[in-house]
């Protein structure tokens, strides 16, 4: 899942990028409102976290222009404006959610996870594929009740595979989902994480098939 943070406060912007990155999301960050249209034109995003008090172009105007152009990317407003009129104006302009500052990061993470569930077309908090059960709230994978020890990146790659049962996930899809503007994440890195996941899944009854020339497929029919 790729997130664009539009926040002019350097401290908060850094904190959001680091926190959401640790949650397994690919995060890009802008400080100016007038750069958003160009950014979303060149890259597909799954969620925008939008401040309202931005240099260059105010957040509400950014949102209105996106919606006027037909861009329906989910937008979560993050702002210190906590008045009723401000909240109504933001939602009427096309925002999908509205959070006032200061906010707690665990609450923000829960709201982002809710958008992630909508993205895959389900309100479930559990992904189940064969012996694997992925809790998207706790960010844990279990096999027969036993938790698998996986890194954040490994969890993110496995989540992509489990969210698309029976379908091939390409290397480029994984790169696009997990890389950010300032992060060096390549197809070679994907191969490393797939290799590690195969070792973690060994003996669980699940595995990852390589579909030559296409990508990877989660196989949950293996005998243990």
Phi, psi and omega in degrees: 000129183253129184241137173250119176264126175243100187209124183273347177282116186298317181297312180293320179300313177300316182297317180294317180297317180291315182296311182291326175298321177293338178278355177101008180266152170274124189236125170250155187222130174238151178252343185245135181293329183283001177259355187291315182302318178294322181294314183285339176287331183262352183210135177279129178244151178265341181197140173246131170257112194242119170282157180265324182270085184242145172286154178089305180202127183297151184302318179298321179291323174303313182296316180298320180293321178299313182291323178296330179276000179087008180278117184254023177304134178301139181232126175247115181280133174241114186205158175277351179284107186249010179287155180300316181298323179294316180296317179296317181298319180294315180291322178293332179285347177123007178290149179265339179203163187214120180236131181264145177273146356283152180229162178269133182300322177299324177294317178300317180300320179296320179293321178295319178298325178297319176295322179297321179293321177297325182300323179267010173076029180210148176262008181291148174262353180241135170253126182237123178223107182058234182278354185267135175232117183253117176270109185284348176276309180277350182058052179226148175242133180232149173235115183053041177082354181261127182285135173273136178274105183232147175284170180301315180294319179298318177300317183294318179294315180296323178298318178300317181292319181288332179284350181232059183299133179079002180241148179281135173251123184279161176300319183293325176298319179293316178301313181297325183284326189255346183267154176237170184306318187260014182248138179268094181230115188240178176296329176297322178295323177301316180299323179296314181292325176296318178300315180295319179297320179300320178293319180294326184274353182302126179087001182269347186093001177234153179204177181240119177271143170265122175261102188307128178082356182237300183165226187228151183224131177284126182249115182247018182253014182281140176285139180281000000 
